[in-house]
Amino acid sequence: MTSPASSPVPARRAPRGNRNFGLLTAAAIITSLGTSGALIAAAFAVLESGGDAGDVGLVAAARTAPLVLFLLIGGAVADRIPRHRVMVAANALNCVSQAVFAWLVLTGSAELWHMMVLTALCGTGQAFFGPASEGMLMSSVDGEHAARAFALFRMAMHGAAIGGAALGGAMIAAMDPGWVLAVDAAAFAVAGVLRAFLDVSHIPGRAAGGGLLSDLRDGWREVAGRPWLWAIVLQFSVVVAVVGAAEAVYGPLVARDQLGGARPWGLALAAFGVGTLGGALLMMRWRPRRLLLAGTLCVFPLALPSAGLAIPLPVAGLCAVMFVTGVSIEVFGVSWMTALHQEIPEEKLSRVSAYDWFGSVAMVPLATAAAGPVESLVGRSEALWGCAVLIVLVTAGVLLVPDVRNLKRRGTVKGIGSPAAAPESADAESPVGRLG
């Protein structure tokens, strides 16, 4: 019997002239400029309204809780109706919620429950946007150029994040955080207009029959049949949770209490953006044969920011750590996207992406909400060291999965599943060998 992990993946067609890729890249640049600063602004809006670590954690948890609730539905919806419509609707919701958030902060009338509700609406939009966006991006490039295109896309997006984080920190230091939130709302509006012009004619139509539950079960079978996929999703359920607690809750607090305020933290996040830019440049040239082994080894440095905040390092040292982390996570990110593009059928990309996202964010609300109480119980430095240790342990654990170590990049890929994508590995007895 053929398992999902060993099934051939049908060839994909790319849209003419890479028009979709250009629109997606431009829109991602715009939203990255706004969102990078807005994430900092939201934390400092809570603090300036009189909130403490627990309140910052609650607002962060309110953003991620809807991701857990709606991601799987969002993935199924994005594989049933045109993905660009889902993306535009999500951008519209994010625009309105951020505009209201900005107005409340600027008028001094924002209360904790206001901020939690509005960030929850942003999270809901992201739950539908994320799987649709990832599926749209992967369907917009062909197999031969996928890795280079993903690296270019991420380089453009993170390049914009460099300016967004630095500008956001500077704006917060000079004026009300509400203005940064207003810029984010405008960015969502412009990006939504661009995404409305995406062409979905190259995506095969869905066969009639089946409902959302059937789609979700089908997506789960795709995930469960690939050990490399579910192992890394489980790994990142821990990694993303502890990184979220460290950077969304503890980072602003360390910056406020020991580094001098919002500007140094904005510089550290900008250094991370510079690192991702360097990592994307690296991945435009480097094509590691064992995709997931190279990527997973580069997850270990994600423990460094938590350790740097625990010490805490001076601003220059923290920026250096964040730069290294940015390079490392970009190697993983491009390798991961290339593996998904190579192995997952186009018509199931959004559903599989939804399970990927769901696993990654499922524990984030708990981690961010618990960050304040854990700090009170064991101390901030001890909590940050715990975050670093957890990242190292789960990353070491996922390397025990053979498929993670052995999944190989295909040779000359003219189309996913085409004869030109024949395996070049001698490991024919394993599913990974047949795929790689």
N, C-alpha and C positions, 0 to 999 in steps of 0.2 A: 504493500500500500504506500502511496506517495504522501508524505507529510507536507504541510504548508511550507516547511523550511526547505524542502527540496523541489518544490514545484517551480517550473519555469515561469519567469515573469514576462508578460507580453511586451512587445516593442512599444516605445512611446514616440509620439510625434511632437516636435517642437513647433511653436508658433512662428510664422514667417518673420524674419528680420529681428528676432529677439525683442519685439516691441513690448511684450509683457514684462520681460526681464528689466528693461529700461524703466517702465512705469513702476514696477515693484521696488526697484532700487531707489528711485527718486522719492517715492512715498516713504520708504523706510528711513531715508536720510532726514526727511522733514520731521517725522514722528520721533526719531532718536534725539534730535536737537531739543524738542520740547520735553520729552519724558525724562531724559537724564537729569535735567534741572528740577522737574516737578517732583521726583521721588525725594530729593533732598528737601524741597520746599514743604512737602507734606509733613515730614518729620519735625522740621523747625516750626511749622505752623502750630503743631500740637504743643511743642515746648513753650512757644511764646504766648500761647493761650493759658498757660499755667499747668499744663500736663506734665507727667513724670514718665519714667521708663515704662511703667505698665500701660499708660495711655498710648504711648508711641507704639507699643506692641499690639494693642487692641486695634488701632487704626491699620497697622500693617496686616494683621490677621483678617480684618474686614475686607481687605482687597483680595486676599488669596482664598478666602472661604468660598466665594462663588465659583472660583476656578474648579475647586473640588466638586462642587455640586453640579456644574453645568458643562464641564469640559467634554465628557463622553457624549452628551447630547449634541454639543456643538460640532464634534467630529462627525457624527452620523448625519447631521443636517448638511454639513459642508460637502459630503459625498452624495447628497440627494438633489440639491438645488445648486444653481451656479455659484461658485465660490466667491466671485467678486461681489455678488449681492450681499452675501453674509458679511464680507469684509467692510463694505460701505455702511451697512446698518450698524455694525459694531463701532466703527469710527464715529458715526453720528451720536451714538449713546455716550461714548467717551468725551466727545466735544461738549455736549450739554452738561454732563456731570461735572467736568473740570471747570466749565464756565461758572456754574453755580457755586462750586467750591471756592473759586477765586473771588467771586463777589462777596461771599460770606466772610472770608478772611480779610478782604480789603475794607469792609464796613465794620469789622470788629465784632461781628455777631455770630461767628462760628462757635458752636458748642461741640463737645466730643461726639454726641450722637449724630450731629450733622455730618461731621467728617467721616464717621464710620459708614453711614448710609451712602454718601457720595463715593467714597473709595470702593464700597461694595458694588456700586453700579459700574465703576470702571473695571472691576474684576469680572463682572458679568460680561461686559463687552469683550474683554480679553479671552474669556472662555470660548466664545464663538469665533473671534477673530483668529486666534492662534492656529488651530487646526486647518482652517480655511486658507490662511496665509501660507503655511508650510506646504500644504498640498499644492497650492497655486504655484509657489516658487519651484517646487520639484518637477512639476509638469511643464515648466517653461524652459527647461534646458534639456539637451540630449545627453545620452550616456557618456559619450566621448569627452565632452567638455564640462561635465557636471561639477567635478571637484574644483576646477579653476573658477567656474561661475559662482559656486557657493562661497569660495574664498573672496572673490571680488565683491560679492553682495555684502558679506559680513565686514569686509574692509571699509566699504562705503558707509555702512550703518554705524560701525564703531568709530570711524573717523568723525562722523557727526556727533557722536556721544562725547568725544573729547571736548569739543567746543561747548556742547550743551551742559556738561557737568561743571566745567570751569566757569561758564557764564552764569549758570544757576547759583553756584556758590558766591560769586561776586555780587550778583543781584540781591541775594538774600542778605549779604553783609551790608549792602548799601541802601536797601529799600525793603518794603513789605514782601514776604513770601507769596502773597496773593498775586503779585504781578508775574511771577514765574509760572504759577498755575494758569493764569490767563494766556500766557504764551503757549502753553501746552494745549489749551483748548483750541486756539487758532491753528496750531499745527495739525491737530486731528481733523479739522475742517478741510484744510488744503489737501491733506493726504487722502481723505475720503473722496474728494473730487477726482483726483488722479486715478484712484483705484476703480472708479466708476467706468473708466474707459478700457479696462482689461478685456482681452478677447478670450473667450472660453470655447470657441468653436472647435479647437483641436482636441478637447477632452471628450472621450467617447461617452455617448448617452447611457444612462442607467437603464438596465432591463426592468420591465414592469414586475411588480410583485415584491412582497416583503415589506416590513415596517421598520421602525426605529430599533425595536428590540432585536429583530433579526439582523439588522446591520451591526448592532453592538456585539452580538454573539459572533458574527463573522469576523469582526475586527479582533475580538479576543482570541479566536482561533489562530489568527495570523501572529499574534504576539506570543501565545503560549507554545506554538510550534517552533519557536526560535529561541533557544537558550541564551544566546548572546543578547537578544533584545530584552527579555524579561529580567535577566541578571543586571544589566546596566540600568534599566528603569528602577529596579529595587535599590541599587546603589545610590542613584541620584535622588531617591525619595529621602534619604538621610542627608546626602551632601547638600542639596538645595535647602533643606530645612535649617541646618545649622549655619550655612553661609547666610541665609536670610536673617536669622536671629542675630548673627554677628554684625552684619553690615546695615540692616535696617533699624536695629534697636541699639546695640552696643556701640557701633561706630559713631553715630551722632553724639552719644553721651560722652564717649571718650574725647571726641573732638571738642565738645563744649567744656568739659571739666579739665582737660589736660593738654589740649593742643591749641586752644585759642579761639574756637568757634567754628562757624560754618565754612569759612574760606579754606582752612587746611584740609578739611574733609572733602570739599569739592576738588581740591588739587589732587588728593589721593585717588579719588574716583576718576579724575581726568587721566592720571598716570595709568590706571587700569585700562582706560580707553586707548591710550597710546600703545600699551602692550598688546591689546587685541588687534590694533592696526598692524603692528609688527608681526604678530602671529599670522594674520591673514596674508600678508606679503610673503611670509615664509611658505605658507601652504599653497600659494600660487606656483611655487617652484618645486616644493618637496612633495613627492607622492609615495608615502610609506606603503609598502606592499601589504603588511599586516595592519590593516586600518585600525582595528579596535585595540590591538596591543599598544600601538603608538599613542592612540588617543587616551587610553586608560592610564598609562604611565604618566601622562601629563595632567592627570587629575590630582595627583599627590600635592603639587604646589598650591592647590586651593586651601590647604591648611595654613599657609603662611600668613594671610591677612589676620586670621583670628589670633595666631601667636604674636604677630606684630602689635595688635591692639592690646593684648594681654600684658605686654612688657611695661608700658607701651613704648614703641620706637618713636624717635623724633620724626618730624614731618618728612624730612628727606628720606629716612630709612623706610617709613611707611609707604612713600611713593615708589621706592625701588621695589619693595615687596609686591605692591599692587601691579607694577609693570610686569614683573616676572609671571604673576598669576594671569594677567591678561594674555600674554603670549601663550601660556600653557593651555588655557581653556579654549583658545582659538584652534589650536591643533586638535583638541578633542572635538570641538564643534564641527569643523569641516570634515573630519574623519567620520563622525557620526552621521551627518547629513548625507555623505557619500554612500555610506553603508545602507542607509534607509532607501535612498534613491536606487541603489543597485539591486536590492533584494525585495522590495515591496511593490506589488502591482499598483499601477497608477490610480485605478479606481478605488483603491483602499487606503491611499496615502493619508487622507484626513482622519479616517477612523484610527489607524495605527498611530498617527501623530497625537491624537487625542489621548490614547492610552499612555503614550510616552509622557505627555504633559501632565496627565492625571497622576501618574506615579511620581513624577518629579515634584509636584506641588501639594500632594495629599497631606504631608506632614507639616507644611509651612505654617498654616494657621495655628496649629498647636505649638510649634516651636516659637513663633513670634509672640504669641499670647503668654507663653510660659517664661519668656526671657526675663521679664521684670521680676516675677516671683523667684526664679532661680537665682538671679543676682542678689536678691535679698537673703536668700537661704545660704548660698555658698560664697558669695562675693563675685564681683564683675570679672576680675582677673581669672579666678578659678573657672568660671563659666566659659570664658573664652578659650582657655586651655583645653577644656572638655570638648569644645567644638572642633579644635584642631585634631585632637586624638581620634574622634569619631570619623573624621574624613579619612585619615590614614588607615584606620582599621577596615572600613567598608571597601575602600579602594583595593587594599591588599586582598580582601576576600573575593572580589569579583575576578581577580586574575587567576583564581583557582578553576574557573569555568573554561574548559578546553576551547569552546567556540570563540570566546573572547580573545584568546591567544592566537587562534589559527585562522580566523576569517580573513581572506585575502582579497585584495583589489583585483578585479578582472583585468585582462590584458587590453587588447584593442577593442573598445566597446563601440560598435556602430549603432546599437539599439539594445535596450535591455531585453535579454532573453533571445537575442539573435544568434545565429551560428557563429558569428565573429566573436561572441562572448564566451567561447568554450573555455573550460577550466584549464589553468596552466599548472595546477598543483598536482602532486603525485598522491595526495591523501584521498584517494578515490573512495575509501571505505567510510568516510565520515560525511555527514551532510555539508559540513563546511567545505570539505574538499570538492564536492560536486558543484558547489556554488562558486568557489573561488578560483 
